[in-house]
Amino acid sequence: MRRKYLVLPPFYLLYYICSWYNIDMKKTLRKNKLKLERSAEIATKWIGSTASLITHTTLFVVAFISPLFGVPFERVLLVLTTIVSLEAIYLSIFIQMSVNKTTKDIEEIAEDVEDIQEDIVEIAEDVDEIQEDIEDIEEEHEKDYKEDRKLEKKEAQTLEAIQITLAQLQKEIEELKK
């Protein structure tokens, strides 16, 4: 009789192990995700570099020269095709991860731009209010200036009238003294 074993999906197995060792699974998964993302980012940067181009060219040259040293050409093509296929799969995954990260960054930048635009609108409204306040202050200042000029004119007229009266009084006093 055959024994039946309970086969658990990898996620449940990981959960069981984490709970057994009292490990915070969410935190562990988050750390692993960050490490994987960093590794993918590094790989993507390296694949797009000149060093990667030189490395790949060297490997292709070595692969196509190896039949001259006794390696069967069919085997070279089989290995090379397999490696190139796997590399293409990983490249497409890395590219998609880069696109996803770039899309996320663009969305965050778009949100920041929206916030900045809202701030600009608020600042423009504040500037309009300040401009209105300045206009009100200028109008009040102009009114006060006109009133001050009228008062100064009145004071000047009153002073002139007093001086004329004083001059007449002095003349009369001098005439009386004689």
HELIX and SHEET records of a PDB file:
HELIX    1   1 PRO A   10  TRP A   20  1                                  11    
HELIX    2   2 MET A   25  ILE A   47  1                                  23    
HELIX    3   3 THR A   50  ILE A   65  1                                  16    
HELIX    4   4 SER A   66  PHE A   69  5                                   4    
HELIX    5   5 PHE A   73  LYS A  177  1                                 105    
END                                                                             
